[in-house]
Amino acid sequence: MDVVVRPVRAGEAAALRAVRLRALADAPEAFGETLEHSRARGPASYEELVADAVAGRAFVGVAELAGELVGMTGVRRHDPGKFGHRAMVWGVWVAPEARGVGVAGALLDQAVAWSRVAGVGTLELTVVVDNLAALRLYRRAGFVVYGTDPDAMRQGDRSVAEHLMQLRLDAADVEVRPAQAGEGGARQVG
């Protein structure tokens, strides 16, 4: 199985929306956004997201298998000013048929590389506490848990706890290597 992990391209808004909707249907407990909310947002928000990524204002990485998108992630910068050094990883998901060959790790690697080049100092994410595979992935990438929100989300009447994780990119021992940014590049896995 040859999966290509790469930045999203202009003209892929509809495909990106389709993979996001598939992710929300496949793993509703893993995401803060609901399938219904994402459907209601419509295609225009995905066109804006792709435009921001293509222009370098955000990062969206995708995984492609046989011409179909089978995975995604993104990085969104916080508002400029006092929080401009921070960014949030969102939407990490890989389709069942592409799991187990390093696709999620490759997506995360590209997100981290883009963040380094973009000058992000602290990369953050949240993960449901019982999503052990995702937690292992993030820890392998260097993210550390710095807190836990016991009532981060609600599914019906049930509270869902999330770990708050961060990766410091501006620490003195971090080497910034722009050549690994992944912007415009693709990486084959599997």
mmCIF file of the C-alpha atoms, coordinates in Angstrom:
data_MODEL
# 
_entry.id   MODEL 
# 
loop_
_atom_site.group_PDB 
_atom_site.id 
_atom_site.type_symbol 
_atom_site.label_atom_id 
_atom_site.label_alt_id 
_atom_site.label_comp_id 
_atom_site.label_asym_id 
_atom_site.label_entity_id 
_atom_site.label_seq_id 
_atom_site.pdbx_PDB_ins_code 
_atom_site.Cartn_x 
_atom_site.Cartn_y 
_atom_site.Cartn_z 
_atom_site.occupancy 
_atom_site.B_iso_or_equiv 
_atom_site.pdbx_formal_charge 
_atom_site.auth_seq_id 
_atom_site.auth_comp_id 
_atom_site.auth_asym_id 
_atom_site.auth_atom_id 
_atom_site.pdbx_PDB_model_num 
ATOM 1   C CA . MET A 1 1   ? 0.000   0.000  0.000  1.00 0.00 ? 1   MET A CA 1 
ATOM 2   C CA . ASP A 1 2   ? 1.509   3.316  -1.098 1.00 0.00 ? 2   ASP A CA 1 
ATOM 3   C CA . VAL A 1 3   ? 0.066   6.264  0.792  1.00 0.00 ? 3   VAL A CA 1 
ATOM 4   C CA . VAL A 1 4   ? 1.367   9.723  -0.062 1.00 0.00 ? 4   VAL A CA 1 
ATOM 5   C CA . VAL A 1 5   ? 1.328   12.296 2.736  1.00 0.00 ? 5   VAL A CA 1 
ATOM 6   C CA . ARG A 1 6   ? 1.488   15.870 1.479  1.00 0.00 ? 6   ARG A CA 1 
ATOM 7   C CA . PRO A 1 7   ? 0.132   19.386 1.968  1.00 0.00 ? 7   PRO A CA 1 
ATOM 8   C CA . VAL A 1 8   ? -3.375  19.999 0.651  1.00 0.00 ? 8   VAL A CA 1 
ATOM 9   C CA . ARG A 1 9   ? -3.517  21.513 -2.837 1.00 0.00 ? 9   ARG A CA 1 
ATOM 10  C CA . ALA A 1 10  ? -5.641  24.231 -4.391 1.00 0.00 ? 10  ALA A CA 1 
ATOM 11  C CA . GLY A 1 11  ? -8.882  22.766 -5.703 1.00 0.00 ? 11  GLY A CA 1 
ATOM 12  C CA . GLU A 1 12  ? -9.120  20.053 -3.027 1.00 0.00 ? 12  GLU A CA 1 
ATOM 13  C CA . ALA A 1 13  ? -11.724 21.692 -0.782 1.00 0.00 ? 13  ALA A CA 1 
ATOM 14  C CA . ALA A 1 14  ? -14.478 19.212 -1.700 1.00 0.00 ? 14  ALA A CA 1 
ATOM 15  C CA . ALA A 1 15  ? -12.173 16.215 -1.151 1.00 0.00 ? 15  ALA A CA 1 
ATOM 16  C CA . LEU A 1 16  ? -10.981 17.689 2.160  1.00 0.00 ? 16  LEU A CA 1 
ATOM 17  C CA . ARG A 1 17  ? -14.567 18.196 3.296  1.00 0.00 ? 17  ARG A CA 1 
ATOM 18  C CA . ALA A 1 18  ? -15.399 14.607 2.346  1.00 0.00 ? 18  ALA A CA 1 
ATOM 19  C CA . VAL A 1 19  ? -12.487 13.187 4.369  1.00 0.00 ? 19  VAL A CA 1 
ATOM 20  C CA . ARG A 1 20  ? -13.389 15.409 7.346  1.00 0.00 ? 20  ARG A CA 1 
ATOM 21  C CA . LEU A 1 21  ? -17.001 14.217 7.255  1.00 0.00 ? 21  LEU A CA 1 
ATOM 22  C CA . ARG A 1 22  ? -15.777 10.634 7.034  1.00 0.00 ? 22  ARG A CA 1 
ATOM 23  C CA . ALA A 1 23  ? -13.517 11.194 10.065 1.00 0.00 ? 23  ALA A CA 1 
ATOM 24  C CA . LEU A 1 24  ? -16.360 12.639 12.121 1.00 0.00 ? 24  LEU A CA 1 
ATOM 25  C CA . ALA A 1 25  ? -18.611 9.705  11.205 1.00 0.00 ? 25  ALA A CA 1 
ATOM 26  C CA . ASP A 1 26  ? -15.865 7.149  11.924 1.00 0.00 ? 26  ASP A CA 1 
ATOM 27  C CA . ALA A 1 27  ? -14.683 8.525  15.278 1.00 0.00 ? 27  ALA A CA 1 
ATOM 28  C CA . PRO A 1 28  ? -17.213 11.009 16.693 1.00 0.00 ? 28  PRO A CA 1 
ATOM 29  C CA . GLU A 1 29  ? -15.781 10.675 20.203 1.00 0.00 ? 29  GLU A CA 1 
ATOM 30  C CA . ALA A 1 30  ? -12.348 11.881 19.070 1.00 0.00 ? 30  ALA A CA 1 
ATOM 31  C CA . PHE A 1 31  ? -13.408 15.303 17.794 1.00 0.00 ? 31  PHE A CA 1 
ATOM 32  C CA . GLY A 1 32  ? -14.933 18.397 19.336 1.00 0.00 ? 32  GLY A CA 1 
ATOM 33  C CA . GLU A 1 33  ? -16.863 19.137 16.163 1.00 0.00 ? 33  GLU A CA 1 
ATOM 34  C CA . THR A 1 34  ? -19.930 17.052 15.402 1.00 0.00 ? 34  THR A CA 1 
ATOM 35  C CA . LEU A 1 35  ? -20.772 15.584 12.018 1.00 0.00 ? 35  LEU A CA 1 
ATOM 36  C CA . GLU A 1 36  ? -23.966 17.662 11.928 1.00 0.00 ? 36  GLU A CA 1 
ATOM 37  C CA . HIS A 1 37  ? -22.084 20.904 12.613 1.00 0.00 ? 37  HIS A CA 1 
ATOM 38  C CA . SER A 1 38  ? -19.502 20.161 9.943  1.00 0.00 ? 38  SER A CA 1 
ATOM 39  C CA . ARG A 1 39  ? -22.197 19.358 7.389  1.00 0.00 ? 39  ARG A CA 1 
ATOM 40  C CA . ALA A 1 40  ? -23.991 22.611 8.254  1.00 0.00 ? 40  ALA A CA 1 
ATOM 41  C CA . ARG A 1 41  ? -20.800 24.646 7.742  1.00 0.00 ? 41  ARG A CA 1 
ATOM 42  C CA . GLY A 1 42  ? -20.916 23.739 4.098  1.00 0.00 ? 42  GLY A CA 1 
ATOM 43  C CA . PRO A 1 43  ? -18.232 23.759 1.412  1.00 0.00 ? 43  PRO A CA 1 
ATOM 44  C CA . ALA A 1 44  ? -17.280 27.452 1.663  1.00 0.00 ? 44  ALA A CA 1 
ATOM 45  C CA . SER A 1 45  ? -15.467 27.001 4.975  1.00 0.00 ? 45  SER A CA 1 
ATOM 46  C CA . TYR A 1 46  ? -13.321 24.261 3.423  1.00 0.00 ? 46  TYR A CA 1 
ATOM 47  C CA . GLU A 1 47  ? -12.526 26.463 0.429  1.00 0.00 ? 47  GLU A CA 1 
ATOM 48  C CA . GLU A 1 48  ? -11.334 29.151 2.864  1.00 0.00 ? 48  GLU A CA 1 
ATOM 49  C CA . LEU A 1 49  ? -9.297  26.586 4.817  1.00 0.00 ? 49  LEU A CA 1 
ATOM 50  C CA . VAL A 1 50  ? -7.582  25.306 1.665  1.00 0.00 ? 50  VAL A CA 1 
ATOM 51  C CA . ALA A 1 51  ? -6.908  28.882 0.507  1.00 0.00 ? 51  ALA A CA 1 
ATOM 52  C CA . ASP A 1 52  ? -5.287  29.685 3.880  1.00 0.00 ? 52  ASP A CA 1 
ATOM 53  C CA . ALA A 1 53  ? -3.158  26.543 3.681  1.00 0.00 ? 53  ALA A CA 1 
ATOM 54  C CA . VAL A 1 54  ? -2.052  27.150 0.097  1.00 0.00 ? 54  VAL A CA 1 
ATOM 55  C CA . ALA A 1 55  ? -1.149  30.750 1.038  1.00 0.00 ? 55  ALA A CA 1 
ATOM 56  C CA . GLY A 1 56  ? 0.895   29.515 4.024  1.00 0.00 ? 56  GLY A CA 1 
ATOM 57  C CA . ARG A 1 57  ? -1.331  31.077 6.714  1.00 0.00 ? 57  ARG A CA 1 
ATOM 58  C CA . ALA A 1 58  ? -2.237  27.632 8.080  1.00 0.00 ? 58  ALA A CA 1 
ATOM 59  C CA . PHE A 1 59  ? -1.269  24.034 7.468  1.00 0.00 ? 59  PHE A CA 1 
ATOM 60  C CA . VAL A 1 60  ? -3.458  21.224 6.193  1.00 0.00 ? 60  VAL A CA 1 
ATOM 61  C CA . GLY A 1 61  ? -1.837  17.889 5.471  1.00 0.00 ? 61  GLY A CA 1 
ATOM 62  C CA . VAL A 1 62  ? -3.573  15.042 3.685  1.00 0.00 ? 62  VAL A CA 1 
ATOM 63  C CA . ALA A 1 63  ? -2.892  11.381 3.025  1.00 0.00 ? 63  ALA A CA 1 
ATOM 64  C CA . GLU A 1 64  ? -3.735  10.056 -0.418 1.00 0.00 ? 64  GLU A CA 1 
ATOM 65  C CA . LEU A 1 65  ? -4.228  6.437  -1.453 1.00 0.00 ? 65  LEU A CA 1 
ATOM 66  C CA . ALA A 1 66  ? -5.107  5.534  -5.043 1.00 0.00 ? 66  ALA A CA 1 
ATOM 67  C CA . GLY A 1 67  ? -6.295  9.073  -5.757 1.00 0.00 ? 67  GLY A CA 1 
ATOM 68  C CA . GLU A 1 68  ? -8.547  9.308  -2.693 1.00 0.00 ? 68  GLU A CA 1 
ATOM 69  C CA . LEU A 1 69  ? -7.874  11.280 0.482  1.00 0.00 ? 69  LEU A CA 1 
ATOM 70  C CA . VAL A 1 70  ? -7.687  8.868  3.423  1.00 0.00 ? 70  VAL A CA 1 
ATOM 71  C CA . GLY A 1 71  ? -6.272  11.065 6.153  1.00 0.00 ? 71  GLY A CA 1 
ATOM 72  C CA . MET A 1 72  ? -5.786  14.608 7.293  1.00 0.00 ? 72  MET A CA 1 
ATOM 73  C CA . THR A 1 73  ? -4.555  16.997 9.935  1.00 0.00 ? 73  THR A CA 1 
ATOM 74  C CA . GLY A 1 74  ? -4.171  20.716 10.322 1.00 0.00 ? 74  GLY A CA 1 
ATOM 75  C CA . VAL A 1 75  ? -2.438  23.446 12.280 1.00 0.00 ? 75  VAL A CA 1 
ATOM 76  C CA . ARG A 1 76  ? -4.181  26.681 13.143 1.00 0.00 ? 76  ARG A CA 1 
ATOM 77  C CA . ARG A 1 77  ? -2.266  29.647 14.601 1.00 0.00 ? 77  ARG A CA 1 
ATOM 78  C CA . HIS A 1 78  ? -3.757  31.517 17.510 1.00 0.00 ? 78  HIS A CA 1 
ATOM 79  C CA . ASP A 1 79  ? -4.596  35.173 17.027 1.00 0.00 ? 79  ASP A CA 1 
ATOM 80  C CA . PRO A 1 80  ? -1.563  37.417 16.750 1.00 0.00 ? 80  PRO A CA 1 
ATOM 81  C CA . GLY A 1 81  ? -0.396  39.469 19.681 1.00 0.00 ? 81  GLY A CA 1 
ATOM 82  C CA . LYS A 1 82  ? 0.340   37.824 22.981 1.00 0.00 ? 82  LYS A CA 1 
ATOM 83  C CA . PHE A 1 83  ? -0.725  34.395 21.688 1.00 0.00 ? 83  PHE A CA 1 
ATOM 84  C CA . GLY A 1 84  ? 0.792   34.574 18.223 1.00 0.00 ? 84  GLY A CA 1 
ATOM 85  C CA . HIS A 1 85  ? 3.597   32.175 19.167 1.00 0.00 ? 85  HIS A CA 1 
ATOM 86  C CA . ARG A 1 86  ? 1.081   29.355 19.751 1.00 0.00 ? 86  ARG A CA 1 
ATOM 87  C CA . ALA A 1 87  ? -0.693  27.072 17.313 1.00 0.00 ? 87  ALA A CA 1 
ATOM 88  C CA . MET A 1 88  ? -3.117  24.169 17.609 1.00 0.00 ? 88  MET A CA 1 
ATOM 89  C CA . VAL A 1 89  ? -2.951  20.805 15.855 1.00 0.00 ? 89  VAL A CA 1 
ATOM 90  C CA . TRP A 1 90  ? -6.454  19.688 14.919 1.00 0.00 ? 90  TRP A CA 1 
ATOM 91  C CA . GLY A 1 91  ? -8.229  16.943 13.051 1.00 0.00 ? 91  GLY A CA 1 
ATOM 92  C CA . VAL A 1 92  ? -5.649  14.133 13.030 1.00 0.00 ? 92  VAL A CA 1 
ATOM 93  C CA . TRP A 1 93  ? -7.392  11.154 11.423 1.00 0.00 ? 93  TRP A CA 1 
ATOM 94  C CA . VAL A 1 94  ? -6.503  8.242  9.154  1.00 0.00 ? 94  VAL A CA 1 
ATOM 95  C CA . ALA A 1 95  ? -9.031  5.954  7.442  1.00 0.00 ? 95  ALA A CA 1 
ATOM 96  C CA . PRO A 1 96  ? -9.082  2.315  8.600  1.00 0.00 ? 96  PRO A CA 1 
ATOM 97  C CA . GLU A 1 97  ? -7.691  1.072  5.277  1.00 0.00 ? 97  GLU A CA 1 
ATOM 98  C CA . ALA A 1 98  ? -4.572  3.244  5.693  1.00 0.00 ? 98  ALA A CA 1 
ATOM 99  C CA . ARG A 1 99  ? -3.854  2.639  9.376  1.00 0.00 ? 99  ARG A CA 1 
ATOM 100 C CA . GLY A 1 100 ? -0.894  0.786  10.801 1.00 0.00 ? 100 GLY A CA 1 
ATOM 101 C CA . VAL A 1 101 ? 1.761   1.907  8.309  1.00 0.00 ? 101 VAL A CA 1 
ATOM 102 C CA . GLY A 1 102 ? 2.839   5.239  9.798  1.00 0.00 ? 102 GLY A CA 1 
ATOM 103 C CA . VAL A 1 103 ? 0.440   7.604  8.047  1.00 0.00 ? 103 VAL A CA 1 
ATOM 104 C CA . ALA A 1 104 ? -0.650  9.441  11.210 1.00 0.00 ? 104 ALA A CA 1 
ATOM 105 C CA . GLY A 1 105 ? 2.979   9.891  12.221 1.00 0.00 ? 105 GLY A CA 1 
ATOM 106 C CA . ALA A 1 106 ? 3.866   11.241 8.775  1.00 0.00 ? 106 ALA A CA 1 
ATOM 107 C CA . LEU A 1 107 ? 0.946   13.687 8.915  1.00 0.00 ? 107 LEU A CA 1 
ATOM 108 C CA . LEU A 1 108 ? 2.001   14.843 12.368 1.00 0.00 ? 108 LEU A CA 1 
ATOM 109 C CA . ASP A 1 109 ? 5.641   15.163 11.261 1.00 0.00 ? 109 ASP A CA 1 
ATOM 110 C CA . GLN A 1 110 ? 4.604   17.488 8.433  1.00 0.00 ? 110 GLN A CA 1 
ATOM 111 C CA . ALA A 1 111 ? 2.439   19.549 10.800 1.00 0.00 ? 111 ALA A CA 1 
ATOM 112 C CA . VAL A 1 112 ? 5.351   19.947 13.231 1.00 0.00 ? 112 VAL A CA 1 
ATOM 113 C CA . ALA A 1 113 ? 7.775   20.787 10.414 1.00 0.00 ? 113 ALA A CA 1 
ATOM 114 C CA . TRP A 1 114 ? 5.439   23.460 9.025  1.00 0.00 ? 114 TRP A CA 1 
ATOM 115 C CA . SER A 1 115 ? 5.045   24.904 12.526 1.00 0.00 ? 115 SER A CA 1 
ATOM 116 C CA . ARG A 1 116 ? 8.815   25.140 12.992 1.00 0.00 ? 116 ARG A CA 1 
ATOM 117 C CA . VAL A 1 117 ? 9.282   26.998 9.721  1.00 0.00 ? 117 VAL A CA 1 
ATOM 118 C CA . ALA A 1 118 ? 6.295   29.259 10.492 1.00 0.00 ? 118 ALA A CA 1 
ATOM 119 C CA . GLY A 1 119 ? 7.964   30.314 13.744 1.00 0.00 ? 119 GLY A CA 1 
ATOM 120 C CA . VAL A 1 120 ? 5.508   28.648 16.097 1.00 0.00 ? 120 VAL A CA 1 
ATOM 121 C CA . GLY A 1 121 ? 6.960   28.484 19.604 1.00 0.00 ? 121 GLY A CA 1 
ATOM 122 C CA . THR A 1 122 ? 4.434   26.158 21.222 1.00 0.00 ? 122 THR A CA 1 
ATOM 123 C CA . LEU A 1 123 ? 2.340   23.589 19.394 1.00 0.00 ? 123 LEU A CA 1 
ATOM 124 C CA . GLU A 1 124 ? -0.738  22.395 21.300 1.00 0.00 ? 124 GLU A CA 1 
ATOM 125 C CA . LEU A 1 125 ? -3.351  19.697 20.915 1.00 0.00 ? 125 LEU A CA 1 
ATOM 126 C CA . THR A 1 126 ? -6.007  17.902 22.905 1.00 0.00 ? 126 THR A CA 1 
ATOM 127 C CA . VAL A 1 127 ? -6.667  14.176 22.955 1.00 0.00 ? 127 VAL A CA 1 
ATOM 128 C CA . VAL A 1 128 ? -9.427  12.140 24.571 1.00 0.00 ? 128 VAL A CA 1 
ATOM 129 C CA . VAL A 1 129 ? -7.808  10.428 27.567 1.00 0.00 ? 129 VAL A CA 1 
ATOM 130 C CA . ASP A 1 130 ? -8.801  6.916  26.517 1.00 0.00 ? 130 ASP A CA 1 
ATOM 131 C CA . ASN A 1 131 ? -7.545  7.292  22.926 1.00 0.00 ? 131 ASN A CA 1 
ATOM 132 C CA . LEU A 1 132 ? -4.360  5.397  23.737 1.00 0.00 ? 132 LEU A CA 1 
ATOM 133 C CA . ALA A 1 133 ? -3.117  5.019  20.158 1.00 0.00 ? 133 ALA A CA 1 
ATOM 134 C CA . ALA A 1 134 ? -3.288  8.776  19.596 1.00 0.00 ? 134 ALA A CA 1 
ATOM 135 C CA . LEU A 1 135 ? -1.685  9.462  22.961 1.00 0.00 ? 135 LEU A CA 1 
ATOM 136 C CA . ARG A 1 136 ? 1.244   7.169  22.056 1.00 0.00 ? 136 ARG A CA 1 
ATOM 137 C CA . LEU A 1 137 ? 1.602   8.897  18.673 1.00 0.00 ? 137 LEU A CA 1 
ATOM 138 C CA . TYR A 1 138 ? 1.737   12.349 20.230 1.00 0.00 ? 138 TYR A CA 1 
ATOM 139 C CA . ARG A 1 139 ? 4.174   11.289 22.933 1.00 0.00 ? 139 ARG A CA 1 
ATOM 140 C CA . ARG A 1 140 ? 6.487   9.750  20.302 1.00 0.00 ? 140 ARG A CA 1 
ATOM 141 C CA . ALA A 1 141 ? 6.453   13.105 18.515 1.00 0.00 ? 141 ALA A CA 1 
ATOM 142 C CA . GLY A 1 142 ? 7.571   14.836 21.727 1.00 0.00 ? 142 GLY A CA 1 
ATOM 143 C CA . PHE A 1 143 ? 4.273   16.213 22.996 1.00 0.00 ? 143 PHE A CA 1 
ATOM 144 C CA . VAL A 1 144 ? 3.816   16.169 26.775 1.00 0.00 ? 144 VAL A CA 1 
ATOM 145 C CA . VAL A 1 145 ? 0.643   16.243 28.850 1.00 0.00 ? 145 VAL A CA 1 
ATOM 146 C CA . TYR A 1 146 ? 0.464   19.447 30.855 1.00 0.00 ? 146 TYR A CA 1 
ATOM 147 C CA . GLY A 1 147 ? -3.076  19.069 32.157 1.00 0.00 ? 147 GLY A CA 1 
ATOM 148 C CA . THR A 1 148 ? -6.334  17.200 31.896 1.00 0.00 ? 148 THR A CA 1 
ATOM 149 C CA . ASP A 1 149 ? -9.773  18.714 31.419 1.00 0.00 ? 149 ASP A CA 1 
ATOM 150 C CA . PRO A 1 150 ? -12.218 16.261 33.040 1.00 0.00 ? 150 PRO A CA 1 
ATOM 151 C CA . ASP A 1 151 ? -15.239 17.819 31.307 1.00 0.00 ? 151 ASP A CA 1 
ATOM 152 C CA . ALA A 1 152 ? -13.787 18.939 27.978 1.00 0.00 ? 152 ALA A CA 1 
ATOM 153 C CA . MET A 1 153 ? -16.720 17.711 25.907 1.00 0.00 ? 153 MET A CA 1 
ATOM 154 C CA . ARG A 1 154 ? -20.111 16.184 26.450 1.00 0.00 ? 154 ARG A CA 1 
ATOM 155 C CA . GLN A 1 155 ? -21.587 13.324 24.475 1.00 0.00 ? 155 GLN A CA 1 
ATOM 156 C CA . GLY A 1 156 ? -25.167 13.260 25.593 1.00 0.00 ? 156 GLY A CA 1 
ATOM 157 C CA . ASP A 1 157 ? -25.024 13.258 29.397 1.00 0.00 ? 157 ASP A CA 1 
ATOM 158 C CA . ARG A 1 158 ? -21.508 11.796 29.515 1.00 0.00 ? 158 ARG A CA 1 
ATOM 159 C CA . SER A 1 159 ? -18.453 13.958 30.200 1.00 0.00 ? 159 SER A CA 1 
ATOM 160 C CA . VAL A 1 160 ? -15.445 13.262 28.021 1.00 0.00 ? 160 VAL A CA 1 
ATOM 161 C CA . ALA A 1 161 ? -12.031 14.062 29.503 1.00 0.00 ? 161 ALA A CA 1 
ATOM 162 C CA . GLU A 1 162 ? -9.170  15.304 27.350 1.00 0.00 ? 162 GLU A CA 1 
ATOM 163 C CA . HIS A 1 163 ? -5.461  15.613 27.962 1.00 0.00 ? 163 HIS A CA 1 
ATOM 164 C CA . LEU A 1 164 ? -3.961  18.968 27.059 1.00 0.00 ? 164 LEU A CA 1 
ATOM 165 C CA . MET A 1 165 ? -0.639  18.407 25.325 1.00 0.00 ? 165 MET A CA 1 
ATOM 166 C CA . GLN A 1 166 ? 2.084   20.666 23.995 1.00 0.00 ? 166 GLN A CA 1 
ATOM 167 C CA . LEU A 1 167 ? 5.342   20.516 22.131 1.00 0.00 ? 167 LEU A CA 1 
ATOM 168 C CA . ARG A 1 168 ? 7.800   23.367 22.707 1.00 0.00 ? 168 ARG A CA 1 
ATOM 169 C CA . LEU A 1 169 ? 9.434   24.251 19.406 1.00 0.00 ? 169 LEU A CA 1 
ATOM 170 C CA . ASP A 1 170 ? 11.319  27.302 20.606 1.00 0.00 ? 170 ASP A CA 1 
ATOM 171 C CA . ALA A 1 171 ? 13.296  25.524 23.321 1.00 0.00 ? 171 ALA A CA 1 
ATOM 172 C CA . ALA A 1 172 ? 17.070  26.072 23.146 1.00 0.00 ? 172 ALA A CA 1 
ATOM 173 C CA . ASP A 1 173 ? 17.729  22.449 22.213 1.00 0.00 ? 173 ASP A CA 1 
ATOM 174 C CA . VAL A 1 174 ? 15.390  22.453 19.208 1.00 0.00 ? 174 VAL A CA 1 
ATOM 175 C CA . GLU A 1 175 ? 17.109  22.662 15.846 1.00 0.00 ? 175 GLU A CA 1 
ATOM 176 C CA . VAL A 1 176 ? 15.006  24.374 13.171 1.00 0.00 ? 176 VAL A CA 1 
ATOM 177 C CA . ARG A 1 177 ? 15.484  22.679 9.824  1.00 0.00 ? 177 ARG A CA 1 
ATOM 178 C CA . PRO A 1 178 ? 13.489  24.462 7.088  1.00 0.00 ? 178 PRO A CA 1 
ATOM 179 C CA . ALA A 1 179 ? 14.345  21.725 4.584  1.00 0.00 ? 179 ALA A CA 1 
ATOM 180 C CA . GLN A 1 180 ? 11.957  19.406 6.479  1.00 0.00 ? 180 GLN A CA 1 
ATOM 181 C CA . ALA A 1 181 ? 9.008   21.775 6.258  1.00 0.00 ? 181 ALA A CA 1 
ATOM 182 C CA . GLY A 1 182 ? 7.095   19.539 3.875  1.00 0.00 ? 182 GLY A CA 1 
ATOM 183 C CA . GLU A 1 183 ? 5.658   22.599 2.106  1.00 0.00 ? 183 GLU A CA 1 
ATOM 184 C CA . GLY A 1 184 ? 5.014   21.416 -1.400 1.00 0.00 ? 184 GLY A CA 1 
ATOM 185 C CA . GLY A 1 185 ? 6.686   18.109 -0.625 1.00 0.00 ? 185 GLY A CA 1 
ATOM 186 C CA . ALA A 1 186 ? 5.195   14.686 -0.398 1.00 0.00 ? 186 ALA A CA 1 
ATOM 187 C CA . ARG A 1 187 ? 6.242   11.666 1.609  1.00 0.00 ? 187 ARG A CA 1 
ATOM 188 C CA . GLN A 1 188 ? 5.344   8.123  0.696  1.00 0.00 ? 188 GLN A CA 1 
ATOM 189 C CA . VAL A 1 189 ? 4.586   5.693  3.513  1.00 0.00 ? 189 VAL A CA 1 
ATOM 190 C CA . GLY A 1 190 ? 3.512   2.114  3.646  1.00 0.00 ? 190 GLY A CA 1 
# 
